[in-house]
Amino acid sequence: MTGWRAGWLVGPPELATHVESLVMCMLFGLPGFVQEAVVTALSIAPEAERRIRDYCDVRRAHSVAALAGVPRISTVVPEAGMFMLIDVRRTGLSGYEFMKALYASERVSVLDGAAFGQETAGFVRVCFATDERSLHEGCARIRRFCESL
């Protein structure tokens, strides 16, 4: 239910008071169908979590293997999730330059890591939550792009 803006908070009472005011502005009139979807999602959470975890595990392993040995980049293997960082600093390009050139050359869209702060400048973020065929093709295009640098 990503993006449906339904959830909960655990924290100090002072924070909860401020968040409550914010939530009242954001969620006023939360539609009944969203509330019902939350109840359903919570009831199937363990099975859904297992399926998503398995889905991401397979695609992460595929991505890491497909990008192994690509010149001038290295992957940062995540422990969980659907995103992976690729260190592109040895290409001589910034994350932004790499992102733009990769898209222009190979039509593969990644995100400049600098969007997440100084610590990830020089990296790009790749999402591997797609079908295996598209993932394989995207990794092959990243490899081709890097080999052409």
N, C-alpha and C positions, 0 to 999 in steps of 0.2 A: 504494500500500500504506500510505497514511496510517493511523497508529494501530496498525500491526502490530508496532511496537517492534523493528525490525531495522534495522541500519545500521552505520556505521563512524565512526571519529574520527581526525582528524589533528591532532596538537598536541604540546606539550612532554611529555617523559617523565614529569615530576612530575604533570601533569594526568592523563595516561593511566593512571597507577597508581591514582589516586583514582577515576577513572571506571570502571576495571575492577572495583573493589570494588562500586560501585553497580550496574553492569550484572549482576554475578553474582547480586545480589539480585533484580533486575528480570526477568532473562531465564533464570533457572535452568530447565532443561528446555524450552528453546525447541522447540516442536513441529516435527517433521520436515516437515510440510506447509508451515509458514511458511518454513523454510530452503529448501525446493524452490521456493517462490514467489519468494523473493529471487533465486535463481539465474535463474529465468525472467524476472523483472522487469528484472534487469540486462542480460539478453541482448536484450531488446526496447526498452531505454531510449531510444535515439535516436528511434525511430519514435513511441513513446508520448509522449515529450517534445514532439515536433513537433505531434502531434495536440492535446495539451493546450494548448500555446502558441497554436495557431491558434484553438482553441475559446475561450480566454480573451480573445484579441485582439479577436475579433468581438464578444463580449459586453461587453467594456470600452468599445469604440467606441460600441456601441448605448446603453449606460448613460450615458456622457458626453453623447451627443447628446440623449437623452431628457430629461436633467436640465438641459440648457443653458437659461439664462434663467429658471429657477425662482426666484421671489422669495425673497430673504433667505438663500439657501444657495449654496455654491459647491463644486464637486468638486475633489478633489486626485487628479489622474490618475496612476495607478501606472504604472511602467515594465513591470511583469510581475505575475503572480499572479492571484488570483481575488477579491481584495478591493479596495475603494476607500473612501477616507475622504470624508465630506461635512462641510464646515464649516457648523455650524448656529448659530454665535454671534450672527449678525445677526437671528435669530428672537426673541432675548430669552430663549430657553430654554437650559438646560444640555443637554449630550448626553444625560444620563439623563432629563431631563424630556421632551426631544424623542422619545427612544426610547419612553418609556411612552405619551405622547400619540399618537404615530403608530400604535402598535399598537392602542390603545383606539379610535381613530377609523377607521383604515383597514385594520387587521389586517395590517400590514406589519411584520415583525420585523427590526430592525437592532440593533447592539451599541453601547453607550455607549463612545466612544473613551477615556474616562478609565480604562477597564479596562487600558489599555496604558501609562498614565503621565500625568504632568502635561502633557507636550507635546501630547497629543491630547485633553485635556479641551476640551469645546466642539465636538467632532466626533462623528460616528457612523460606524461601519464597516458597509458594505454588501457582501454577497457577490453576485457576478454569475455564479456557476457553477450556472446552472439553465437550463431550456429558454427559448427566446426569447419564447414567449407569456407565460410567468409573469414574465419579466424586464420585458417591455413593460408588463404590468398593474401590477407593483410600482412602476415608475417613474411611471406615470400616477397612482397613488394617492399617492405622495410629492408629486408636483406639486399634486394636489388639496388635500392636507393643508396644504402651505405657502401655497397661495393663500388658504386659509381663515383663516390666522393674522392 
